[in-house]
Amino acid sequence: MRLVIMADTHVPKRAKDLPAALWAAVDEADVVVHAGDWVDVALLDALEARSRRLVAVYGNNDGPALRARLPEVARAELAGLRLAVVHETGPAGGRERRCAASFPDTDVLVFGHSHIPWDSTAPNGLRLLNPGSPTDRRRQPQHTFMTAWVLNGRLDGVELRALPPIHVKNS
C-alpha cells in the first residue's frame, strides 16, 4: 500500500495549487494523508475526488467549513498499521514522550504545523512523521512531502520528497 503524506498546503494563500509532482504522486497513491492547514475547502474537494482514500484533519489555519468536514484527530487502520493524524504536537523538545503518551495504541503519527520535516521514533516504537510543506517551506531549503509503503502492518520506505521551487502567490 503506497502512501502520500502532506501537510500545511495553505492553498490558495501560499500557492494557487499543489505542485504537479505532488498531484502525480496523489494519483499513484493508495492512501493520501493530509495533516491540516488546507486554508480553503476547494483543495479538500479536489483531494477527495482524486484520492483512492483520504485520511485528513483540520489545522489551526482552517476555518469553520473545513472543521465541519474534518476531525481534529484522524485514525485509520492500513493493512494492519495503526495510523493517527493530528496537526499540532507542541514543541520539538519532548515530542516523542508526549506523543507516545497521547497515542499509546498507534504505530505511526503524522503531524504538521511546523513546516519542518521530522522523522523519529519514540522509545515505545511510535514513529512520528512530519512531511514539511509542499507550498510554504519557511526556513527549509525546499518544499517537501513524504511517500511511504505499508507492508505487512509495518511502515517501510519512508522518503522525504523535495519539490522544485514554486512561485509563491502574494497575499
N, C-alpha and C positions, 0 to 999 in steps of 0.2 A: 504494500500500500504506500503510494507516494504522497508526501505532504508538502504543501507550500505554506510557509509561515510568514506573516507580515503583521505590522503594527504601525500606528502613527502615520497613516497615509495623508491625512489633512487635505483631502481633495474636496472642493476646488481651491481652498485657501492657499496652499503651498505649491500646487501643481494643477493643471487643468484635468489631468487624468493620470492613471498609473502608467509607468513606463511599459513600452511594448514587450520587453523581455519578461517582465513580471506577468503580463497578461498571457503570454505564451506558456509560462510555467503553470499558471492557473488552469489553462486549457488541458494540460497534460496530467494534472494532479487528480488523485482520488479524493483527497480532503484538503480544503483550504482553511487555514486558521488565521483569524484576524483578532489581535489583542487591543482593539479600540483606538479611539481618536480618528474617526471617519470624517467628521465635521458635517457631511451632507448625506442625506438618505439616498441620493441618486447612486452613489458608489455601492451602498449596500444592495440596492436593487440590481445593479449590474453584476456584482459578485454572486448574488443568489442565482441569477439567470445563467451565469457561465460556469459555476462550480457544480461538480457532481454532489459534493456535500460541503457545507459551510459550518464551521464551529466558530462563534464570534461573540464578543462582548462590546459594551459601550465603554468609552473613556471619558476623562474629565472635560474634554472639549466638545462632547457630543450632547446635543440638546434634547428636548422632550420627544421629538419624533423618533430619534434613534433609541432613546431609553425606553420608549414604549414597545419597541420591537426586539431589543436585545437585553440579555441579562447582565448583571454586574460580574458574575462568575458563571462560566460555562463548563460543563463536564461532559466527556464523551468516552466511550469505550471503543477503541480502534483495534480490531483484531487482537484483543487481549491486553492492549496497552491502556492504562487508565490516564487520561489526559484531562488537565484543567487549564482554563484560560482566565486571566484577570488582567486588568490594565495596569494597576499600580501595586507595587510590593514594598514601597518605602525605600529608605536609604540603602546604598550598597552594603554598608557595614552591617553584618549580622543577618543579611538577607537569607542565606541558606538555613540558618537556625529558625528564623521566623516563619519561613515558608514551609519548612518541614513540619513545624508545629501546627500551622494553619491548614495544611493539605496532607494529612497523615496517610490517606488511602489513595495517593496519587503517585504515578510513575514519572510523569513529565508535567511541568508547569510552564506555560508560555505566558509571558508578560510583555508589556510595552512601557510607555510613558517617558523614559529617559532618552530615547532615540540612540542609545548606546548599545551595540551588540553585546550579548552576555551568553556564556555557556559554562555552567558549573554544575557540580553535583554535591548535594548535601550529604552529611555523614550517614543518613538513613537511606541513601540511594536515590532520592528525588533529584531528577535532572531539571535544571532551570534554564530556560532559553528566552532571550530577547533578540528579535531579528533586526533591531535598529529601525531605520525608516527608509522607504524607497523614494521619498519625496522631500524630506527635510533632514539633512544629515547633521545639522548643527555643527558641532566641533569635530565630527568624524571625517575621515578622509574621503569617504564615498557613501552614496546611497546604497542601502542593503536590504535584503530579505534572506530567508533561510529555506532550504529544502531538506527533507529527511525521508527515511523509509521506516515503515513499521513492518518488522519481520518476526513472526512467531511471538507476538506480545512484547517485543523489545524495540526500542528506538535504535536505528542504525544509520550510518552515512549522513550525519548532520553536516550540512555545508552552508557557510555564510556566503551568499552570492552578492558580489558587487555589481552595481548598475552603472551604465555610462552617465556622465553629467547630464542634468536636465536644466532647462530654462525655468527658473522659479518665477511664478506669477507674482507680480507686485500687488499688495493689497491696498 
